[in-house]
Amino acid sequence: MHSHRRTPKPVILLTLVLAVTALVAGCARSTDDSTAGGRIPAFTIGTTTVVQSLDPALAYNKVLSTPMFQGLLALDDSNGIEPLLAESYSQPQPNVYEFVLRRDVKFWNGNTMTSADVVASLNYYADPATGKGVASQYAGVADIAATDDHTVTITLERPDVSFLQTLAWAGTIFEKEHYEQNASTFGAPGTLLQATGPFRVISFDPNTGIEFAASQNYWGGPVDIDTLSVKYFKNDTSAALAFRTGEIDVAFPTEADAFAPARGRSCAVHRPTRWVCSEST
């Protein structure tokens, strides 16, 4: 039996994406060094990718989803697997995984995450009727069961070395009770969802973007960015204009040429407790 236990760093994949993309493409607005090590009142992301629902089975864009979504497992800095909402996991048989859940994880509303939430979430993805495109990644799952309030066992039909990657990329845990009360409008504006990430959703408009605030119930500790905004743009040109005028802090262009004149000192938020900066030319 292989056992994996690690005290996870509350890694927010968004921040890694910001750091890498902004520093390579030179797309982060210059920021005064005085913000380093202190709180960041607001941070705004510009994107041309639009999502129509916050249903995690549909929200594939990591820039939009990782502020709010977390799974049992995550990818570490070397793209290896590490526990996240799971405190540890083991593989008692080649086709069986057992996950011991962290006991300090709360949803944005303050309710504690239990194995019932995990089972409901993963079964949601495994069901083609609700899991949509994600369901194909769970096709080899034979059973997902709660052993007790803090332990979940997943049995596969046959060994699959890629399944842990599936849990890391497409295994968001959401609150069962909230889903059952709002199943027909799950993830829609006005209904939203309850998740475990560092940022809770304040508002969502499929036409304009998403507004987040730091979750006061985040299990990873205080979040140093008070508010996070994602703003939609029709094209890279309009996003570049917003970047130059200071409306957005970072962008993810399809073509970086629109941002070429905006060169200088690039800064991005990392993990998100500090600024990471470099000089671009």
C-alpha positions as CSV (number, residue, x, y, z in Angstrom):
1,M,0.0,0.0,0.0
2,H,1.3,3.4,-1.0
3,S,0.4,6.3,1.3
4,H,0.8,10.0,0.5
5,R,0.6,12.6,3.2
6,R,1.8,16.2,3.1
7,T,0.9,19.5,4.7
8,P,-0.3,21.3,1.6
9,K,0.6,24.8,0.8
10,P,-2.6,26.6,0.0
11,V,-1.5,27.0,-3.6
12,I,-3.8,29.0,-5.8
13,L,-3.1,28.0,-9.4
14,L,-4.3,31.3,-10.6
15,T,-1.3,33.0,-9.0
16,L,1.1,30.7,-10.8
17,V,-0.7,31.4,-14.1
18,L,-0.5,35.1,-13.5
19,A,3.2,35.0,-12.6
20,V,4.2,32.9,-15.6
21,T,2.0,34.6,-18.2
22,A,2.5,38.1,-17.0
23,L,6.3,37.8,-16.7
24,V,6.7,36.1,-20.1
25,A,4.3,38.3,-22.0
26,G,5.0,41.5,-20.2
27,C,1.3,41.9,-19.4
28,A,1.2,43.1,-15.8
29,R,0.9,46.7,-14.9
30,S,3.7,48.4,-13.1
31,T,3.2,48.5,-9.3
32,D,4.8,50.4,-6.6
33,D,7.2,48.2,-4.5
34,S,5.5,49.4,-1.4
35,T,2.8,46.8,-1.9
36,A,5.3,44.0,-1.5
37,G,4.6,41.9,1.6
38,G,1.4,43.9,2.4
39,R,-2.3,43.6,1.6
40,I,-3.5,44.1,-1.9
41,P,-6.8,46.0,-1.9
42,A,-7.9,45.0,-5.3
43,F,-6.6,43.0,-8.3
44,T,-8.3,42.9,-11.8
45,I,-7.9,40.3,-14.5
46,G,-8.9,40.9,-18.1
47,T,-9.8,38.0,-20.3
48,T,-11.4,37.4,-23.7
49,T,-12.7,34.0,-22.5
50,V,-16.3,34.1,-21.4
51,V,-18.1,31.5,-19.2
52,Q,-21.9,31.3,-19.1
53,S,-22.1,29.3,-15.9
54,L,-20.0,28.7,-12.8
55,D,-21.0,25.0,-12.8
56,P,-17.5,23.4,-12.3
57,A,-18.3,20.8,-14.9
58,L,-18.4,23.6,-17.4
59,A,-15.9,26.1,-16.0
60,Y,-12.7,24.7,-17.7
61,N,-10.8,28.0,-17.8
62,K,-8.3,27.9,-14.9
63,V,-7.9,31.6,-14.8
64,L,-11.6,32.0,-14.0
65,S,-12.1,28.9,-11.9
66,T,-9.1,28.5,-9.6
67,P,-9.8,31.5,-7.3
68,M,-12.9,29.7,-6.1
69,F,-12.5,26.0,-6.9
70,Q,-10.4,23.3,-5.1
71,G,-10.3,19.5,-5.2
72,L,-9.0,16.7,-3.1
73,L,-5.7,16.9,-4.9
74,A,-3.7,19.6,-6.6
75,L,-0.6,19.9,-8.8
76,D,2.5,21.1,-7.1
77,D,5.1,23.4,-8.7
78,S,6.6,20.5,-10.6
79,N,3.3,19.2,-11.9
80,G,3.3,16.4,-9.4
81,I,0.3,15.4,-7.3
82,E,-0.1,16.6,-3.7
83,P,-3.1,16.5,-1.3
84,L,-5.1,19.7,-1.0
85,L,-8.6,19.2,0.5
86,A,-7.5,15.7,1.3
87,E,-5.1,15.5,4.3
88,S,-3.6,12.4,2.8
89,Y,-4.4,9.6,0.4
90,S,-3.4,6.0,0.0
91,Q,-3.7,3.2,-2.6
92,P,-4.5,0.0,-0.8
93,Q,-5.1,-1.8,-4.1
94,P,-4.1,-0.9,-7.6
95,N,-7.6,0.2,-8.5
96,V,-8.6,1.6,-5.1
97,Y,-7.8,5.0,-3.6
98,E,-8.6,6.1,0.0
99,F,-8.7,9.8,0.9
100,V,-8.6,11.2,4.4
101,L,-10.1,14.6,4.4
102,R,-8.8,17.7,6.1
103,R,-11.1,18.6,9.1
104,D,-10.6,22.4,8.9
105,V,-12.1,23.0,5.4
106,K,-15.1,25.2,5.3
107,F,-17.3,26.4,2.5
108,W,-17.7,30.2,2.0
109,N,-20.9,30.1,4.1
110,G,-18.9,28.6,7.0
111,N,-20.3,25.1,6.8
112,T,-17.7,22.3,7.3
113,M,-16.8,20.1,4.3
114,T,-17.5,16.4,5.0
115,S,-17.3,13.2,3.0
116,A,-20.9,13.6,1.9
117,D,-19.9,16.8,0.0
118,V,-17.0,15.0,-1.6
119,V,-19.1,12.0,-2.7
120,A,-21.9,14.2,-4.0
121,S,-19.4,16.3,-6.0
122,L,-17.5,13.5,-7.6
123,N,-20.7,11.6,-8.4
124,Y,-21.9,14.7,-10.1
125,Y,-19.0,14.6,-12.5
126,A,-19.3,10.9,-13.0
127,D,-22.9,11.2,-14.2
128,P,-23.1,12.2,-17.9
129,A,-26.3,14.0,-17.3
130,T,-24.6,16.5,-14.9
131,G,-20.9,16.0,-15.5
132,K,-21.1,17.0,-19.2
133,G,-17.7,16.8,-20.8
134,V,-16.0,15.9,-17.5
135,A,-18.0,12.7,-17.2
136,S,-15.8,10.9,-19.8
137,Q,-12.8,11.3,-17.4
138,Y,-14.8,9.4,-14.7
139,A,-15.9,6.7,-17.0
140,G,-13.6,4.1,-15.3
141,V,-15.0,4.8,-11.8
142,A,-16.9,1.9,-10.3
143,D,-17.8,3.3,-7.0
144,I,-17.4,6.5,-4.8
145,A,-18.3,5.9,-1.2
146,A,-17.9,7.6,2.2
147,T,-16.3,5.3,4.7
148,D,-17.0,7.8,7.5
149,D,-17.4,11.6,7.8
150,H,-13.8,12.2,6.9
151,T,-12.8,9.3,4.6
152,V,-13.8,8.7,1.0
153,T,-12.9,5.5,-1.0
154,I,-12.9,5.5,-4.8
155,T,-12.8,2.2,-6.6
156,L,-12.0,2.1,-10.3
157,E,-13.0,-0.7,-12.7
158,R,-9.3,-1.2,-13.5
159,P,-6.1,0.6,-12.5
160,D,-5.6,4.0,-14.1
161,V,-2.5,6.0,-13.5
162,S,-4.1,9.1,-14.9
163,F,-7.0,9.2,-12.4
164,L,-5.2,11.3,-9.8
165,Q,-4.6,13.9,-12.5
166,T,-8.4,13.9,-13.2
167,L,-9.1,14.6,-9.5
168,A,-6.5,17.5,-9.5
169,W,-7.9,19.1,-12.7
170,A,-11.6,18.2,-12.7
171,G,-12.6,17.3,-9.2
172,T,-13.9,20.5,-7.6
173,I,-15.7,20.0,-4.3
174,F,-18.8,21.9,-3.7
175,E,-21.4,21.9,-1.0
176,K,-24.0,19.1,-1.4
177,E,-26.8,20.9,0.5
178,H,-26.5,24.1,-1.6
179,Y,-26.5,22.0,-4.8
180,E,-29.6,20.0,-3.8
181,Q,-31.5,23.1,-2.9
182,N,-30.6,24.8,-6.3
183,A,-30.0,21.9,-8.7
184,S,-31.9,23.4,-11.6
185,T,-30.0,26.6,-11.5
186,F,-26.6,25.4,-10.1
187,G,-23.8,27.8,-11.0
188,A,-26.1,30.4,-12.6
189,P,-26.1,34.1,-11.8
190,G,-28.2,34.6,-8.7
191,T,-27.7,31.0,-7.5
192,L,-23.9,30.5,-7.9
193,L,-22.5,27.8,-5.6
194,Q,-20.7,27.1,-2.4
195,A,-17.0,26.1,-2.8
196,T,-13.8,26.1,-0.7
197,G,-11.4,28.4,-2.5
198,P,-9.8,31.5,-1.1
199,F,-12.2,33.8,-3.0
200,R,-15.9,33.7,-2.7
201,V,-18.1,34.9,-5.6
202,I,-19.9,38.1,-4.9
203,S,-21.5,38.5,-8.3
204,F,-21.5,36.8,-11.7
205,D,-22.7,38.3,-15.0
206,P,-22.0,36.2,-18.1
207,N,-21.8,39.4,-20.1
208,T,-19.3,41.4,-18.1
209,G,-17.4,39.2,-15.6
210,I,-17.1,37.9,-12.0
211,E,-16.5,39.7,-8.8
212,F,-14.8,38.0,-5.9
213,A,-14.0,38.8,-2.3
214,A,-11.5,37.1,0.0
215,S,-13.2,34.3,1.9
216,Q,-13.3,34.9,5.7
217,N,-13.7,31.1,6.1
218,Y,-10.7,30.0,4.0
219,W,-9.0,27.1,5.6
220,G,-5.6,28.2,4.2
221,G,-5.5,31.3,6.3
222,P,-5.9,35.0,5.6
223,V,-6.0,35.9,1.9
224,D,-4.0,39.0,1.1
225,I,-6.0,40.2,-1.8
226,D,-9.2,41.8,-0.6
227,T,-11.2,41.8,-3.9
228,L,-10.5,40.1,-7.2
229,S,-12.3,41.0,-10.4
230,V,-12.5,39.2,-13.7
231,K,-13.6,41.4,-16.6
232,Y,-14.6,40.2,-20.0
233,F,-13.4,41.8,-23.2
234,K,-14.4,41.2,-26.8
235,N,-10.9,41.1,-28.2
236,D,-7.2,41.6,-27.3
237,T,-7.3,45.2,-28.6
238,S,-9.9,46.3,-26.1
239,A,-8.2,44.4,-23.3
240,A,-4.9,46.1,-24.2
241,L,-6.5,49.5,-24.0
242,A,-7.9,48.7,-20.6
243,F,-4.5,47.5,-19.5
244,R,-2.8,50.8,-20.6
245,T,-5.4,52.9,-18.8
246,G,-5.0,50.9,-15.6
247,E,-8.5,49.4,-15.7
248,I,-7.0,45.9,-15.4
249,D,-3.8,44.6,-13.8
250,V,-3.1,41.5,-16.0
251,A,-4.3,40.1,-19.2
252,F,-4.1,36.8,-21.1
253,P,-4.0,37.8,-24.8
254,T,-4.3,35.4,-27.7
255,E,-1.9,37.6,-29.6
256,A,0.6,39.6,-27.5
257,D,1.2,42.2,-30.2
258,A,-1.7,44.3,-28.9
259,F,0.2,44.7,-25.7
260,A,3.6,45.4,-27.2
261,P,3.8,49.1,-26.4
262,A,3.0,48.4,-22.7
263,R,6.5,47.3,-21.7
264,G,8.3,48.0,-18.5
265,R,8.4,46.5,-15.1
266,S,6.1,43.4,-14.9
267,C,4.5,42.4,-11.6
268,A,2.3,39.5,-10.8
269,V,0.8,38.1,-7.6
270,H,2.3,34.9,-6.3
271,R,0.5,32.4,-4.0
272,P,-0.9,35.3,-3.3
273,T,1.2,36.7,-0.5
274,R,3.7,38.8,-2.4
275,W,4.5,40.5,-5.6
276,V,6.8,38.8,-8.1
277,C,8.4,41.4,-10.4
278,S,10.9,41.4,-13.2
279,E,12.2,43.9,-15.8
280,S,10.9,43.3,-19.4
281,T,12.4,44.8,-22.5
